[in-house]
Amino acid sequence: MARALNELRSVAEQSVAQARQAFDGLMSAVHKATTKLEEQAATAQAGAKGAGEKVMSFAERNVAASFDFAERLARAKDVQEMMKLQTEFAQTQMKALGEQARDLGQTVTKTATKSGG
């Protein structure tokens, strides 16, 4: 009887040890996954903040350029100068908007790559 009790105790101890080992492995995996998700979220949040700051900077520059254009247009001597200013402004803004879109696209791509998206 004592021998059977010792064997039963041994099996129970092994079962508890295996269960503890499995639980520790599970908790380690959960911890790693949680850490990775937190890192990705932080990267995405930082990227969103950076993109937002870029958009605000672009908007400020575009508004400043529009006011500058309006001032030059108001000082134009004739219709020909007005047309020239309008053409130059349109070309400059199209170039700036293209560069801004490319820059913002690169920022979003970098953020997605860093965050594992």
Backbone as XML, in Angstrom:
<?xml version="1.0"?>
<chain id="A" units="angstrom">
  <residue number="1" name="MET">
    <atom name="N" x="0.809" y="-1.188" z="0.000"/>
    <atom name="CA" x="0.000" y="0.000" z="0.000"/>
    <atom name="C" x="0.859" y="1.261" z="0.000"/>
  </residue>
  <residue number="2" name="ALA">
    <atom name="N" x="1.914" y="1.239" z="0.792"/>
    <atom name="CA" x="2.813" y="2.386" z="0.862"/>
    <atom name="C" x="3.496" y="2.613" z="-0.473"/>
  </residue>
  <residue number="3" name="ARG">
    <atom name="N" x="3.816" y="1.485" z="-1.124"/>
    <atom name="CA" x="4.476" y="1.603" z="-2.426"/>
    <atom name="C" x="3.537" y="2.246" z="-3.448"/>
  </residue>
  <residue number="4" name="ALA">
    <atom name="N" x="2.291" y="1.853" z="-3.469"/>
    <atom name="CA" x="1.310" y="2.422" z="-4.391"/>
    <atom name="C" x="1.106" y="3.904" z="-4.098"/>
  </residue>
  <residue number="5" name="LEU">
    <atom name="N" x="1.085" y="4.262" z="-2.835"/>
    <atom name="CA" x="0.931" y="5.655" z="-2.443"/>
    <atom name="C" x="2.134" y="6.476" z="-2.903"/>
  </residue>
  <residue number="6" name="ASN">
    <atom name="N" x="3.326" y="5.939" z="-2.772"/>
    <atom name="CA" x="4.540" y="6.626" z="-3.234"/>
    <atom name="C" x="4.537" y="6.802" z="-4.747"/>
  </residue>
  <residue number="7" name="GLU">
    <atom name="N" x="4.105" y="5.781" z="-5.467"/>
    <atom name="CA" x="4.024" y="5.883" z="-6.927"/>
    <atom name="C" x="2.981" y="6.919" z="-7.337"/>
  </residue>
  <residue number="8" name="LEU">
    <atom name="N" x="1.850" y="6.919" z="-6.670"/>
    <atom name="CA" x="0.794" y="7.891" z="-6.946"/>
    <atom name="C" x="1.288" y="9.305" z="-6.656"/>
  </residue>
  <residue number="9" name="ARG">
    <atom name="N" x="1.998" y="9.459" z="-5.542"/>
    <atom name="CA" x="2.561" y="10.762" z="-5.182"/>
    <atom name="C" x="3.577" y="11.195" z="-6.243"/>
  </residue>
  <residue number="10" name="SER">
    <atom name="N" x="4.394" y="10.284" z="-6.705"/>
    <atom name="CA" x="5.406" y="10.585" z="-7.712"/>
    <atom name="C" x="4.752" y="11.026" z="-9.022"/>
  </residue>
  <residue number="11" name="VAL">
    <atom name="N" x="3.702" y="10.302" z="-9.436"/>
    <atom name="CA" x="2.974" y="10.669" z="-10.654"/>
    <atom name="C" x="2.337" y="12.042" z="-10.487"/>
  </residue>
  <residue number="12" name="ALA">
    <atom name="N" x="1.751" y="12.290" z="-9.332"/>
    <atom name="CA" x="1.120" y="13.586" z="-9.075"/>
    <atom name="C" x="2.156" y="14.707" z="-9.117"/>
  </residue>
  <residue number="13" name="GLU">
    <atom name="N" x="3.322" y="14.490" z="-8.505"/>
    <atom name="CA" x="4.381" y="15.496" z="-8.509"/>
    <atom name="C" x="4.867" y="15.774" z="-9.932"/>
  </residue>
  <residue number="14" name="GLN">
    <atom name="N" x="5.017" y="14.720" z="-10.717"/>
    <atom name="CA" x="5.434" y="14.891" z="-12.112"/>
    <atom name="C" x="4.373" y="15.657" z="-12.892"/>
  </residue>
  <residue number="15" name="SER">
    <atom name="N" x="3.122" y="15.326" z="-12.644"/>
    <atom name="CA" x="2.030" y="16.017" z="-13.334"/>
    <atom name="C" x="2.019" y="17.500" z="-12.976"/>
  </residue>
  <residue number="16" name="VAL">
    <atom name="N" x="2.195" y="17.800" z="-11.696"/>
    <atom name="CA" x="2.232" y="19.197" z="-11.260"/>
    <atom name="C" x="3.434" y="19.909" z="-11.891"/>
  </residue>
  <residue number="17" name="ALA">
    <atom name="N" x="4.583" y="19.252" z="-11.902"/>
    <atom name="CA" x="5.786" y="19.849" z="-12.488"/>
    <atom name="C" x="5.586" y="20.116" z="-13.977"/>
  </residue>
  <residue number="18" name="GLN">
    <atom name="N" x="4.984" y="19.157" z="-14.686"/>
    <atom name="CA" x="4.724" y="19.342" z="-16.114"/>
    <atom name="C" x="3.700" y="20.454" z="-16.339"/>
  </residue>
  <residue number="19" name="ALA">
    <atom name="N" x="2.677" y="20.493" z="-15.500"/>
    <atom name="CA" x="1.665" y="21.548" z="-15.627"/>
    <atom name="C" x="2.295" y="22.916" z="-15.369"/>
  </residue>
  <residue number="20" name="ARG">
    <atom name="N" x="3.163" y="22.994" z="-14.347"/>
    <atom name="CA" x="3.832" y="24.253" z="-14.040"/>
    <atom name="C" x="4.729" y="24.679" z="-15.208"/>
  </residue>
  <residue number="21" name="GLN">
    <atom name="N" x="5.447" y="23.713" z="-15.771"/>
    <atom name="CA" x="6.330" y="24.001" z="-16.903"/>
    <atom name="C" x="5.515" y="24.489" z="-18.098"/>
  </residue>
  <residue number="22" name="ALA">
    <atom name="N" x="4.392" y="23.842" z="-18.374"/>
    <atom name="CA" x="3.528" y="24.256" z="-19.482"/>
    <atom name="C" x="2.969" y="25.656" z="-19.228"/>
  </residue>
  <residue number="23" name="PHE">
    <atom name="N" x="2.546" y="25.898" z="-17.984"/>
    <atom name="CA" x="2.010" y="27.217" z="-17.635"/>
    <atom name="C" x="3.078" y="28.291" z="-17.784"/>
  </residue>
  <residue number="24" name="ASP">
    <atom name="N" x="4.284" y="28.012" z="-17.290"/>
    <atom name="CA" x="5.384" y="28.971" z="-17.424"/>
    <atom name="C" x="5.686" y="29.261" z="-18.892"/>
  </residue>
  <residue number="25" name="GLY">
    <atom name="N" x="5.668" y="28.213" z="-19.710"/>
    <atom name="CA" x="5.882" y="28.406" z="-21.149"/>
    <atom name="C" x="4.787" y="29.257" z="-21.773"/>
  </residue>
  <residue number="26" name="LEU">
    <atom name="N" x="3.555" y="29.003" z="-21.377"/>
    <atom name="CA" x="2.423" y="29.791" z="-21.884"/>
    <atom name="C" x="2.555" y="31.247" z="-21.458"/>
  </residue>
  <residue number="27" name="MET">
    <atom name="N" x="2.868" y="31.468" z="-20.190"/>
    <atom name="CA" x="2.999" y="32.844" z="-19.700"/>
    <atom name="C" x="4.152" y="33.571" z="-20.388"/>
  </residue>
  <residue number="28" name="SER">
    <atom name="N" x="5.221" y="32.870" z="-20.662"/>
    <atom name="CA" x="6.344" y="33.471" z="-21.377"/>
    <atom name="C" x="5.917" y="33.889" z="-22.786"/>
  </residue>
  <residue number="29" name="ALA">
    <atom name="N" x="5.189" y="33.025" z="-23.458"/>
    <atom name="CA" x="4.708" y="33.336" z="-24.807"/>
    <atom name="C" x="3.727" y="34.520" z="-24.779"/>
  </residue>
  <residue number="30" name="VAL">
    <atom name="N" x="2.839" y="34.530" z="-23.788"/>
    <atom name="CA" x="1.881" y="35.642" z="-23.655"/>
    <atom name="C" x="2.634" y="36.948" z="-23.397"/>
  </residue>
  <residue number="31" name="HIS">
    <atom name="N" x="3.622" y="36.892" z="-22.525"/>
    <atom name="CA" x="4.408" y="38.090" z="-22.219"/>
    <atom name="C" x="5.119" y="38.610" z="-23.471"/>
  </residue>
  <residue number="32" name="LYS">
    <atom name="N" x="5.736" y="37.706" z="-24.223"/>
    <atom name="CA" x="6.425" y="38.114" z="-25.457"/>
    <atom name="C" x="5.449" y="38.714" z="-26.457"/>
  </residue>
  <residue number="33" name="ALA">
    <atom name="N" x="4.296" y="38.083" z="-26.614"/>
    <atom name="CA" x="3.290" y="38.589" z="-27.556"/>
    <atom name="C" x="2.777" y="39.956" z="-27.116"/>
  </residue>
  <residue number="34" name="THR">
    <atom name="N" x="2.536" y="40.125" z="-25.830"/>
    <atom name="CA" x="2.060" y="41.401" z="-25.305"/>
    <atom name="C" x="3.093" y="42.499" z="-25.520"/>
  </residue>
  <residue number="35" name="THR">
    <atom name="N" x="4.340" y="42.174" z="-25.244"/>
    <atom name="CA" x="5.420" y="43.143" z="-25.441"/>
    <atom name="C" x="5.500" y="43.557" z="-26.910"/>
  </residue>
  <residue number="36" name="LYS">
    <atom name="N" x="5.411" y="42.582" z="-27.809"/>
    <atom name="CA" x="5.466" y="42.877" z="-29.248"/>
    <atom name="C" x="4.304" y="43.775" z="-29.661"/>
  </residue>
  <residue number="37" name="LEU">
    <atom name="N" x="3.103" y="43.464" z="-29.171"/>
    <atom name="CA" x="1.941" y="44.294" z="-29.502"/>
    <atom name="C" x="2.100" y="45.715" z="-28.963"/>
  </residue>
  <residue number="38" name="GLU">
    <atom name="N" x="2.626" y="45.834" z="-27.747"/>
    <atom name="CA" x="2.854" y="47.162" z="-27.180"/>
    <atom name="C" x="3.868" y="47.945" z="-28.003"/>
  </residue>
  <residue number="39" name="GLU">
    <atom name="N" x="4.924" y="47.266" z="-28.450"/>
    <atom name="CA" x="5.938" y="47.922" z="-29.286"/>
    <atom name="C" x="5.321" y="48.385" z="-30.606"/>
  </residue>
  <residue number="40" name="GLN">
    <atom name="N" x="4.510" y="47.512" z="-31.213"/>
    <atom name="CA" x="3.872" y="47.867" z="-32.479"/>
    <atom name="C" x="2.907" y="49.030" z="-32.296"/>
  </residue>
  <residue number="41" name="ALA">
    <atom name="N" x="2.157" y="49.015" z="-31.207"/>
    <atom name="CA" x="1.214" y="50.103" z="-30.944"/>
    <atom name="C" x="1.954" y="51.419" z="-30.717"/>
  </residue>
  <residue number="42" name="ALA">
    <atom name="N" x="3.056" y="51.350" z="-29.974"/>
    <atom name="CA" x="3.843" y="52.560" z="-29.721"/>
    <atom name="C" x="4.431" y="53.103" z="-31.017"/>
  </residue>
  <residue number="43" name="THR">
    <atom name="N" x="4.918" y="52.203" z="-31.861"/>
    <atom name="CA" x="5.478" y="52.622" z="-33.149"/>
    <atom name="C" x="4.397" y="53.246" z="-34.018"/>
  </residue>
  <residue number="44" name="ALA">
    <atom name="N" x="3.237" y="52.607" z="-34.056"/>
    <atom name="CA" x="2.130" y="53.138" z="-34.856"/>
    <atom name="C" x="1.678" y="54.498" z="-34.324"/>
  </residue>
  <residue number="45" name="GLN">
    <atom name="N" x="1.611" y="54.631" z="-33.000"/>
    <atom name="CA" x="1.197" y="55.893" z="-32.402"/>
    <atom name="C" x="2.203" y="56.989" z="-32.718"/>
  </residue>
  <residue number="46" name="ALA">
    <atom name="N" x="3.480" y="56.674" z="-32.597"/>
    <atom name="CA" x="4.521" y="57.654" z="-32.910"/>
    <atom name="C" x="4.457" y="58.030" z="-34.388"/>
  </residue>
  <residue number="47" name="GLY">
    <atom name="N" x="4.222" y="57.027" z="-35.232"/>
    <atom name="CA" x="4.116" y="57.293" z="-36.669"/>
    <atom name="C" x="2.920" y="58.159" z="-36.994"/>
  </residue>
  <residue number="48" name="ALA">
    <atom name="N" x="1.797" y="57.894" z="-36.333"/>
    <atom name="CA" x="0.593" y="58.703" z="-36.558"/>
    <atom name="C" x="0.837" y="60.138" z="-36.111"/>
  </residue>
  <residue number="49" name="LYS">
    <atom name="N" x="1.516" y="60.302" z="-34.977"/>
    <atom name="CA" x="1.834" y="61.641" z="-34.500"/>
    <atom name="C" x="2.752" y="62.346" z="-35.494"/>
  </residue>
  <residue number="50" name="GLY">
    <atom name="N" x="3.768" y="61.625" z="-35.971"/>
    <atom name="CA" x="4.692" y="62.202" z="-36.945"/>
    <atom name="C" x="3.988" y="62.583" z="-38.238"/>
  </residue>
  <residue number="51" name="ALA">
    <atom name="N" x="3.082" y="61.726" z="-38.693"/>
    <atom name="CA" x="2.328" y="62.022" z="-39.918"/>
    <atom name="C" x="1.430" y="63.231" z="-39.699"/>
  </residue>
  <residue number="52" name="GLY">
    <atom name="N" x="0.804" y="63.297" z="-38.538"/>
    <atom name="CA" x="-0.054" y="64.446" z="-38.225"/>
    <atom name="C" x="0.722" y="65.750" z="-38.202"/>
  </residue>
  <residue number="53" name="GLU">
    <atom name="N" x="1.915" y="65.688" z="-37.621"/>
    <atom name="CA" x="2.765" y="66.875" z="-37.584"/>
    <atom name="C" x="3.181" y="67.293" z="-38.990"/>
  </residue>
  <residue number="54" name="LYS">
    <atom name="N" x="3.471" y="66.312" z="-39.840"/>
    <atom name="CA" x="3.836" y="66.626" z="-41.227"/>
    <atom name="C" x="2.667" y="67.298" z="-41.945"/>
  </residue>
  <residue number="55" name="VAL">
    <atom name="N" x="1.474" y="66.746" z="-41.764"/>
    <atom name="CA" x="0.293" y="67.311" z="-42.425"/>
    <atom name="C" x="0.080" y="68.757" z="-41.984"/>
  </residue>
  <residue number="56" name="MET">
    <atom name="N" x="0.228" y="69.017" z="-40.687"/>
    <atom name="CA" x="0.070" y="70.386" z="-40.193"/>
    <atom name="C" x="1.136" y="71.310" z="-40.775"/>
  </residue>
  <residue number="57" name="SER">
    <atom name="N" x="2.359" y="70.813" z="-40.863"/>
    <atom name="CA" x="3.439" y="71.602" z="-41.438"/>
    <atom name="C" x="3.158" y="71.914" z="-42.904"/>
  </residue>
  <residue number="58" name="PHE">
    <atom name="N" x="2.697" y="70.896" z="-43.631"/>
    <atom name="CA" x="2.360" y="71.102" z="-45.046"/>
    <atom name="C" x="1.241" y="72.128" z="-45.179"/>
  </residue>
  <residue number="59" name="ALA">
    <atom name="N" x="0.232" y="72.014" z="-44.350"/>
    <atom name="CA" x="-0.901" y="72.942" z="-44.417"/>
    <atom name="C" x="-0.437" y="74.369" z="-44.147"/>
  </residue>
  <residue number="60" name="GLU">
    <atom name="N" x="0.410" y="74.533" z="-43.136"/>
    <atom name="CA" x="0.923" y="75.870" z="-42.822"/>
    <atom name="C" x="1.708" y="76.453" z="-43.998"/>
  </residue>
  <residue number="61" name="ARG">
    <atom name="N" x="2.552" y="75.622" z="-44.598"/>
    <atom name="CA" x="3.334" y="76.102" z="-45.753"/>
    <atom name="C" x="2.435" y="76.456" z="-46.929"/>
  </residue>
  <residue number="62" name="ASN">
    <atom name="N" x="1.419" y="75.610" z="-47.170"/>
    <atom name="CA" x="0.527" y="75.856" z="-48.300"/>
    <atom name="C" x="-0.303" y="77.123" z="-48.096"/>
  </residue>
  <residue number="63" name="VAL">
    <atom name="N" x="-0.759" y="77.345" z="-46.870"/>
    <atom name="CA" x="-1.522" y="78.567" z="-46.580"/>
    <atom name="C" x="-0.619" y="79.786" z="-46.724"/>
  </residue>
  <residue number="64" name="ALA">
    <atom name="N" x="0.610" y="79.692" z="-46.206"/>
    <atom name="CA" x="1.553" y="80.813" z="-46.330"/>
    <atom name="C" x="1.826" y="81.120" z="-47.799"/>
  </residue>
  <residue number="65" name="ALA">
    <atom name="N" x="1.996" y="80.078" z="-48.603"/>
    <atom name="CA" x="2.239" y="80.278" z="-50.039"/>
    <atom name="C" x="1.028" y="80.925" z="-50.704"/>
  </residue>
  <residue number="66" name="SER">
    <atom name="N" x="-0.155" y="80.541" z="-50.286"/>
    <atom name="CA" x="-1.380" y="81.132" z="-50.854"/>
    <atom name="C" x="-1.500" y="82.605" z="-50.492"/>
  </residue>
  <residue number="67" name="PHE">
    <atom name="N" x="-1.188" y="82.963" z="-49.251"/>
    <atom name="CA" x="-1.225" y="84.369" z="-48.860"/>
    <atom name="C" x="-0.168" y="85.173" z="-49.611"/>
  </residue>
  <residue number="68" name="ASP">
    <atom name="N" x="1.007" y="84.596" z="-49.763"/>
    <atom name="CA" x="2.060" y="85.260" z="-50.519"/>
    <atom name="C" x="1.610" y="85.494" z="-51.953"/>
  </residue>
  <residue number="69" name="PHE">
    <atom name="N" x="1.002" y="84.479" z="-52.549"/>
    <atom name="CA" x="0.481" y="84.610" z="-53.918"/>
    <atom name="C" x="-0.577" y="85.706" z="-53.986"/>
  </residue>
  <residue number="70" name="ALA">
    <atom name="N" x="-1.488" y="85.724" z="-53.023"/>
    <atom name="CA" x="-2.556" y="86.728" z="-53.025"/>
    <atom name="C" x="-1.978" y="88.141" z="-52.922"/>
  </residue>
  <residue number="71" name="GLU">
    <atom name="N" x="-0.953" y="88.311" z="-52.101"/>
    <atom name="CA" x="-0.314" y="89.626" z="-51.977"/>
    <atom name="C" x="0.351" y="90.040" z="-53.279"/>
  </residue>
  <residue number="72" name="ARG">
    <atom name="N" x="1.072" y="89.115" z="-53.919"/>
    <atom name="CA" x="1.727" y="89.441" z="-55.197"/>
    <atom name="C" x="0.686" y="89.725" z="-56.282"/>
  </residue>
  <residue number="73" name="LEU">
    <atom name="N" x="-0.396" y="88.947" z="-56.245"/>
    <atom name="CA" x="-1.462" y="89.146" z="-57.228"/>
    <atom name="C" x="-2.092" y="90.523" z="-57.051"/>
  </residue>
  <residue number="74" name="ALA">
    <atom name="N" x="-2.277" y="90.942" z="-55.813"/>
    <atom name="CA" x="-2.876" y="92.257" z="-55.541"/>
    <atom name="C" x="-1.974" y="93.392" z="-56.020"/>
  </residue>
  <residue number="75" name="ARG">
    <atom name="N" x="-0.661" y="93.151" z="-56.069"/>
    <atom name="CA" x="0.284" y="94.186" z="-56.511"/>
    <atom name="C" x="0.589" y="94.108" z="-58.014"/>
  </residue>
  <residue number="76" name="ALA">
    <atom name="N" x="-0.032" y="93.168" z="-58.704"/>
    <atom name="CA" x="0.243" y="92.999" z="-60.142"/>
    <atom name="C" x="-0.127" y="94.274" z="-60.897"/>
  </residue>
  <residue number="77" name="LYS">
    <atom name="N" x="0.694" y="94.569" z="-61.918"/>
    <atom name="CA" x="0.503" y="95.793" z="-62.688"/>
    <atom name="C" x="-0.573" y="95.666" z="-63.752"/>
  </residue>
  <residue number="78" name="ASP">
    <atom name="N" x="-0.718" y="94.441" z="-64.279"/>
    <atom name="CA" x="-1.698" y="94.243" z="-65.349"/>
    <atom name="C" x="-2.156" y="92.784" z="-65.390"/>
  </residue>
  <residue number="79" name="VAL">
    <atom name="N" x="-3.062" y="92.499" z="-66.324"/>
    <atom name="CA" x="-3.614" y="91.150" z="-66.446"/>
    <atom name="C" x="-2.529" y="90.153" z="-66.834"/>
  </residue>
  <residue number="80" name="GLN">
    <atom name="N" x="-1.603" y="90.543" z="-67.677"/>
    <atom name="CA" x="-0.526" y="89.630" z="-68.075"/>
    <atom name="C" x="0.301" y="89.193" z="-66.870"/>
  </residue>
  <residue number="81" name="GLU">
    <atom name="N" x="0.632" y="90.136" z="-66.008"/>
    <atom name="CA" x="1.401" y="89.782" z="-64.813"/>
    <atom name="C" x="0.565" y="88.877" z="-63.898"/>
  </residue>
  <residue number="82" name="MET">
    <atom name="N" x="-0.720" y="89.149" z="-63.803"/>
    <atom name="CA" x="-1.608" y="88.315" z="-62.998"/>
    <atom name="C" x="-1.627" y="86.879" z="-63.522"/>
  </residue>
  <residue number="83" name="MET">
    <atom name="N" x="-1.705" y="86.733" z="-64.848"/>
    <atom name="CA" x="-1.710" y="85.401" z="-65.456"/>
    <atom name="C" x="-0.376" y="84.687" z="-65.218"/>
  </residue>
  <residue number="84" name="LYS">
    <atom name="N" x="0.707" y="85.440" z="-65.321"/>
    <atom name="CA" x="2.033" y="84.861" z="-65.079"/>
    <atom name="C" x="2.143" y="84.384" z="-63.625"/>
  </residue>
  <residue number="85" name="LEU">
    <atom name="N" x="1.719" y="85.222" z="-62.695"/>
    <atom name="CA" x="1.756" y="84.860" z="-61.284"/>
    <atom name="C" x="0.889" y="83.627" z="-61.002"/>
  </residue>
  <residue number="86" name="GLN">
    <atom name="N" x="-0.284" y="83.593" z="-61.624"/>
    <atom name="CA" x="-1.194" y="82.456" z="-61.438"/>
    <atom name="C" x="-0.557" y="81.165" z="-61.946"/>
  </residue>
  <residue number="87" name="THR">
    <atom name="N" x="0.056" y="81.227" z="-63.113"/>
    <atom name="CA" x="0.710" y="80.050" z="-63.683"/>
    <atom name="C" x="1.861" y="79.580" z="-62.801"/>
  </residue>
  <residue number="88" name="GLU">
    <atom name="N" x="2.699" y="80.533" z="-62.376"/>
    <atom name="CA" x="3.822" y="80.179" z="-61.504"/>
    <atom name="C" x="3.344" y="79.559" z="-60.190"/>
  </residue>
  <residue number="89" name="PHE">
    <atom name="N" x="2.300" y="80.168" z="-59.611"/>
    <atom name="CA" x="1.764" y="79.662" z="-58.347"/>
    <atom name="C" x="1.217" y="78.245" z="-58.522"/>
  </residue>
  <residue number="90" name="ALA">
    <atom name="N" x="0.466" y="78.031" z="-59.583"/>
    <atom name="CA" x="-0.109" y="76.703" z="-59.822"/>
    <atom name="C" x="0.991" y="75.658" z="-60.006"/>
  </residue>
  <residue number="91" name="GLN">
    <atom name="N" x="2.023" y="75.997" z="-60.778"/>
    <atom name="CA" x="3.125" y="75.057" z="-60.991"/>
    <atom name="C" x="3.869" y="74.772" z="-59.688"/>
  </residue>
  <residue number="92" name="THR">
    <atom name="N" x="4.154" y="75.814" z="-58.938"/>
    <atom name="CA" x="4.874" y="75.650" z="-57.671"/>
    <atom name="C" x="4.064" y="74.818" z="-56.692"/>
  </residue>
  <residue number="93" name="GLN">
    <atom name="N" x="2.771" y="75.078" z="-56.593"/>
    <atom name="CA" x="1.925" y="74.336" z="-55.655"/>
    <atom name="C" x="1.763" y="72.880" z="-56.073"/>
  </residue>
  <residue number="94" name="MET">
    <atom name="N" x="1.642" y="72.627" z="-57.367"/>
    <atom name="CA" x="1.522" y="71.234" z="-57.825"/>
    <atom name="C" x="2.791" y="70.460" z="-57.481"/>
  </residue>
  <residue number="95" name="LYS">
    <atom name="N" x="3.929" y="71.093" z="-57.670"/>
    <atom name="CA" x="5.203" y="70.450" z="-57.320"/>
    <atom name="C" x="5.269" y="70.207" z="-55.807"/>
  </residue>
  <residue number="96" name="ALA">
    <atom name="N" x="4.911" y="71.219" z="-55.036"/>
    <atom name="CA" x="4.950" y="71.097" z="-53.571"/>
    <atom name="C" x="3.990" y="70.013" z="-53.092"/>
  </residue>
  <residue number="97" name="LEU">
    <atom name="N" x="2.783" y="69.978" z="-53.659"/>
    <atom name="CA" x="1.813" y="68.959" z="-53.243"/>
    <atom name="C" x="2.298" y="67.557" z="-53.590"/>
  </residue>
  <residue number="98" name="GLY">
    <atom name="N" x="2.951" y="67.419" z="-54.744"/>
    <atom name="CA" x="3.513" y="66.123" z="-55.122"/>
    <atom name="C" x="4.595" y="65.679" z="-54.145"/>
  </residue>
  <residue number="99" name="GLU">
    <atom name="N" x="5.473" y="66.603" z="-53.778"/>
    <atom name="CA" x="6.539" y="66.291" z="-52.823"/>
    <atom name="C" x="5.961" y="65.966" z="-51.446"/>
  </residue>
  <residue number="100" name="GLN">
    <atom name="N" x="4.944" y="66.706" z="-51.049"/>
    <atom name="CA" x="4.316" y="66.468" z="-49.754"/>
    <atom name="C" x="3.632" y="65.103" z="-49.718"/>
  </residue>
  <residue number="101" name="ALA">
    <atom name="N" x="2.950" y="64.758" z="-50.789"/>
    <atom name="CA" x="2.288" y="63.454" z="-50.858"/>
    <atom name="C" x="3.310" y="62.327" z="-50.813"/>
  </residue>
  <residue number="102" name="ARG">
    <atom name="N" x="4.407" y="62.483" z="-51.525"/>
    <atom name="CA" x="5.473" y="61.478" z="-51.531"/>
    <atom name="C" x="6.085" y="61.346" z="-50.134"/>
  </residue>
  <residue number="103" name="ASP">
    <atom name="N" x="6.360" y="62.471" z="-49.502"/>
    <atom name="CA" x="6.939" y="62.477" z="-48.156"/>
    <atom name="C" x="5.997" y="61.803" z="-47.154"/>
  </residue>
  <residue number="104" name="LEU">
    <atom name="N" x="4.733" y="62.145" z="-47.213"/>
    <atom name="CA" x="3.750" y="61.554" z="-46.310"/>
    <atom name="C" x="3.600" y="60.061" z="-46.580"/>
  </residue>
  <residue number="105" name="GLY">
    <atom name="N" x="3.614" y="59.671" z="-47.839"/>
    <atom name="CA" x="3.539" y="58.252" z="-48.198"/>
    <atom name="C" x="4.716" y="57.471" z="-47.647"/>
  </residue>
  <residue number="106" name="GLN">
    <atom name="N" x="5.906" y="58.050" z="-47.723"/>
    <atom name="CA" x="7.098" y="57.396" z="-47.175"/>
    <atom name="C" x="6.993" y="57.259" z="-45.659"/>
  </residue>
  <residue number="107" name="THR">
    <atom name="N" x="6.474" y="58.279" z="-45.010"/>
    <atom name="CA" x="6.303" y="58.237" z="-43.552"/>
    <atom name="C" x="5.339" y="57.128" z="-43.161"/>
  </residue>
  <residue number="108" name="VAL">
    <atom name="N" x="4.231" y="57.036" z="-43.868"/>
    <atom name="CA" x="3.234" y="55.994" z="-43.574"/>
    <atom name="C" x="3.812" y="54.608" z="-43.837"/>
  </residue>
  <residue number="109" name="THR">
    <atom name="N" x="4.540" y="54.461" z="-44.924"/>
    <atom name="CA" x="5.159" y="53.168" z="-45.249"/>
    <atom name="C" x="6.174" y="52.764" z="-44.191"/>
  </residue>
  <residue number="110" name="LYS">
    <atom name="N" x="7.015" y="53.703" z="-43.759"/>
    <atom name="CA" x="8.013" y="53.417" z="-42.729"/>
    <atom name="C" x="7.321" y="52.993" z="-41.426"/>
  </residue>
  <residue number="111" name="THR">
    <atom name="N" x="6.264" y="53.702" z="-41.074"/>
    <atom name="CA" x="5.538" y="53.378" z="-39.845"/>
    <atom name="C" x="4.929" y="51.993" z="-39.926"/>
  </residue>
  <residue number="112" name="ALA">
    <atom name="N" x="4.331" y="51.675" z="-41.069"/>
    <atom name="CA" x="3.712" y="50.358" z="-41.236"/>
    <atom name="C" x="4.774" y="49.255" z="-41.174"/>
  </residue>
  <residue number="113" name="THR">
    <atom name="N" x="5.923" y="49.524" z="-41.765"/>
    <atom name="CA" x="7.009" y="48.528" z="-41.752"/>
    <atom name="C" x="7.538" y="48.332" z="-40.340"/>
  </residue>
  <residue number="114" name="LYS">
    <atom name="N" x="7.750" y="49.429" z="-39.614"/>
    <atom name="CA" x="8.265" y="49.342" z="-38.251"/>
    <atom name="C" x="7.287" y="48.652" z="-37.308"/>
  </residue>
  <residue number="115" name="SER">
    <atom name="N" x="5.979" y="48.882" z="-37.529"/>
    <atom name="CA" x="4.998" y="48.322" z="-36.620"/>
    <atom name="C" x="4.589" y="46.910" z="-37.006"/>
  </residue>
  <residue number="116" name="GLY">
    <atom name="N" x="5.203" y="46.396" z="-38.055"/>
    <atom name="CA" x="4.928" y="45.010" z="-38.455"/>
    <atom name="C" x="3.684" y="44.873" z="-39.290"/>
  </residue>
  <residue number="117" name="GLY">
    <atom name="N" x="3.157" y="46.011" z="-39.787"/>
    <atom name="CA" x="1.926" y="45.980" z="-40.566"/>
    <atom name="C" x="2.234" y="45.714" z="-41.950"/>
  </residue>
</chain>
